[in-house]
Amino acid sequence: MEELKGIYQRVSDGLLNRIVSELDQRTMGGVMSESRFRDLIRAELQAVREEVNLIRGAQEPLREEEDSAANDEPQFRSQIYFTAGKWRRVPVGWQFPLAPCAAIWLSWMCPDVTSRISPMRFFDPIDVTHLDRGRKTISELKWLMAKFEDEAKARELWRENCTPVQANTIYSVIFDVVTHEITCPRLGLLSWQTVYNKLSGNERKKRKEAAEEEATQAGNDDNEDIAL
């Protein structure tokens, strides 16, 4: 837009200067023929068209990049199902996947387009309360996936909407970081529930050790006060 404003200003000033110059060069009282006036305007308009085409050509790659980025965004509308007497995001018969973290991360980030189920990160407890341990399972899953999300955001990899390829790319960077305290062969093949149990167990152990250390330190401080 700024480029077009600049063209308009240059054309206005340039055309007026050329008309004045042509009139000054006339010997018959500064009179200009209609055909000559038309020629001047036609020449200026042609110059404008050429410059505008140059600007459009320069901007075309930017438009292509914007269109490509827009096409990368997944277009999806999830469905709500009347399951077990309530409206939920999952249909009758759906169960939490028994899968490794890689597969559950994909379901967390991307929709199930076949069953028209939204990404699992949008699930609320009400969506799974009809399942055995549904409320507890979604709580555990959200806890685990929050670890992955936080790491992705810390590394500026997070995307609200992403394709399966993009989700897998993010996962390949963050999985080892999140699970670095777990010592286990073939770690990537462990179910997400096992990874959750190990990580949450490590955190409970750390909290317990911190509490014991704090209690020990408090006891030492009390003994020092008594000695004084």
C-alpha positions in Angstrom: 0.0 0.0 0.0 2.8 2.5 0.9 4.5 1.7 -2.5 1.3 2.5 -4.4 0.9 5.8 -2.5 4.4 6.6 -3.5 3.7 5.8 -7.2 0.5 8.0 -7.1 2.4 10.9 -5.6 5.3 10.6 -8.2 2.8 10.4 -11.1 0.8 13.4 -9.9 3.9 15.6 -9.5 5.6 14.2 -12.6 2.5 14.7 -14.9 1.9 18.2 -13.7 5.6 19.1 -14.3 5.5 17.7 -17.8 2.3 19.6 -18.7 3.7 22.8 -17.4 7.0 22.2 -19.3 5.0 21.5 -22.5 2.9 24.6 -22.1 6.0 26.7 -21.5 7.5 25.5 -24.8 4.5 26.5 -26.8 4.7 29.7 -28.8 1.0 30.2 -29.3 0.0 31.6 -25.9 0.7 28.4 -24.1 -1.9 26.4 -25.9 -1.6 22.5 -26.0 -3.5 20.3 -28.4 -5.9 17.7 -27.1 -4.0 14.9 -28.7 -0.7 16.0 -27.1 -2.5 16.2 -23.7 -3.8 12.6 -24.2 -0.3 11.4 -25.2 1.2 12.7 -21.9 -1.5 11.1 -19.8 -1.3 7.8 -21.7 2.5 7.7 -21.2 2.2 8.3 -17.4 -0.5 5.6 -17.1 1.7 3.1 -18.9 4.6 3.9 -16.5 2.2 3.4 -13.6 1.1 0.0 -14.9 4.7 -1.2 -15.3 5.6 -0.1 -11.8 2.6 -1.7 -10.2 3.3 -5.0 -12.0 6.8 -4.9 -10.6 5.5 -4.4 -7.0 3.0 -7.3 -7.5 5.7 -9.5 -8.8 7.8 -8.8 -5.7 5.0 -9.5 -3.4 3.9 -12.8 -5.0 6.4 -15.0 -3.1 5.0 -13.6 0.2 1.5 -14.4 -0.9 2.5 -18.0 -1.8 4.2 -18.4 1.7 1.1 -17.1 3.4 -1.2 -19.4 1.4 1.1 -22.4 2.1 1.1 -21.6 5.8 -2.7 -21.4 5.8 -2.9 -24.7 4.0 -0.7 -26.3 6.6 -3.3 -25.5 9.3 -5.5 -28.5 9.8 -9.2 -27.9 8.9 -11.2 -30.1 11.2 -14.6 -30.1 12.9 -14.9 -32.5 15.8 -18.2 -34.2 16.7 -20.1 -34.5 20.0 -21.6 -37.9 20.8 -24.5 -38.8 23.0 -22.7 -41.5 25.0 -23.9 -43.2 28.2 -26.6 -40.6 28.7 -24.5 -37.5 28.2 -23.0 -35.4 25.5 -19.3 -36.2 25.2 -16.4 -35.9 22.9 -16.0 -39.7 22.5 -18.4 -42.2 20.9 -19.8 -45.4 22.4 -17.0 -48.0 22.6 -14.1 -45.6 22.7 -11.3 -46.4 25.2 -8.1 -44.7 26.2 -5.3 -46.0 23.9 -3.0 -48.5 25.3 0.0 -47.1 23.5 3.5 -45.8 23.8 4.1 -42.1 24.4 4.7 -41.4 20.7 1.2 -42.6 19.8 -0.5 -40.9 22.7 1.3 -37.6 21.9 -0.1 -37.8 18.4 -3.6 -38.3 19.7 -3.0 -35.5 22.2 -2.0 -33.0 19.5 -4.0 -34.2 16.4 -7.6 -35.1 15.9 -8.9 -38.6 14.9 -10.3 -37.6 11.5 -11.8 -41.0 10.9 -14.0 -41.0 14.1 -14.2 -37.2 14.2 -12.7 -37.0 17.7 -11.0 -33.8 18.8 -7.3 -33.9 20.0 -7.3 -35.4 23.5 -5.8 -32.3 25.1 -9.3 -30.7 24.7 -11.0 -33.5 26.7 -12.8 -32.7 30.0 -13.4 -35.2 32.8 -17.1 -35.3 31.7 -16.0 -36.8 28.4 -14.7 -39.9 30.1 -16.5 -40.3 33.4 -18.5 -43.3 32.0 -15.2 -45.3 31.6 -13.7 -47.3 34.3 -11.2 -45.1 36.1 -11.9 -42.5 33.4 -11.6 -39.4 35.6 -8.3 -40.7 37.1 -6.9 -41.7 33.8 -7.5 -38.4 32.1 -6.0 -36.7 35.1 -2.8 -38.8 34.8 -2.7 -38.3 31.1 -3.0 -34.5 31.4 -0.2 -34.5 34.0 2.1 -36.5 31.7 1.3 -34.5 28.6 1.9 -31.2 30.5 5.5 -32.3 30.9 5.8 -32.6 27.1 3.9 -29.4 26.4 6.1 -27.4 28.9 9.3 -28.7 27.2 8.0 -27.9 23.8 7.1 -24.4 24.8 10.5 -23.9 26.5 12.2 -24.8 23.3 9.8 -22.6 21.2 8.5 -25.7 19.4 4.9 -25.5 20.6 2.1 -25.2 18.0 -1.6 -25.0 18.9 -2.6 -26.6 15.6 -0.2 -29.0 13.9 -0.1 -31.8 11.4 0.9 -35.3 12.4 4.3 -34.7 10.8 4.8 -31.6 12.8 3.7 -33.3 16.0 6.2 -36.1 15.5 8.9 -33.6 14.8 8.2 -31.9 18.2 8.1 -35.2 20.0 11.4 -36.4 18.6 13.1 -33.4 20.3 11.3 -33.4 23.7 10.8 -37.1 24.6 14.4 -37.8 25.6 14.5 -34.5 27.7 11.3 -35.3 29.6 12.3 -38.9 30.3 16.0 -38.5 30.9 15.7 -39.7 34.5 14.1 -43.0 33.5 16.7 -45.8 33.1 15.1 -48.5 31.0 16.0 -50.3 27.8 13.7 -49.7 24.8 12.2 -46.7 26.7 10.3 -45.5 23.6 8.3 -48.7 23.6 7.0 -48.3 27.2 3.3 -47.5 27.4 2.4 -44.0 28.4 0.9 -45.3 31.7 4.3 -46.9 32.6 6.1 -43.6 31.8 3.6 -41.7 33.9 4.2 -44.2 36.8 7.9 -43.8 36.6 8.0 -40.0 36.3 5.3 -39.5 39.0 7.1 -42.0 41.2 10.4 -40.1 40.8 8.7 -36.8 41.8 7.1 -38.4 44.9 10.5 -39.7 45.9 12.1 -36.3 45.4 9.4 -34.7 47.5 9.8 -37.3 50.2 13.6 -36.8 50.3 13.2 -33.0 50.4 10.7 -33.3 53.3 13.1 -35.6 55.2 16.0 -33.3 54.6 14.0 -30.4 55.8 12.9 -32.3 58.9 16.5 -33.3 59.6 17.7 -29.7 59.2 15.0 -28.5 61.5 16.0 -31.1 64.1 19.6 -30.0 63.9 18.6 -26.3 64.3 16.6 -27.2 67.4 19.5 -29.1 68.9 21.8 -26.1 68.3 19.3 -23.9 70.1 19.2 -26.3 73.1 23.0 -26.4 73.2 23.1 -22.6 73.3 
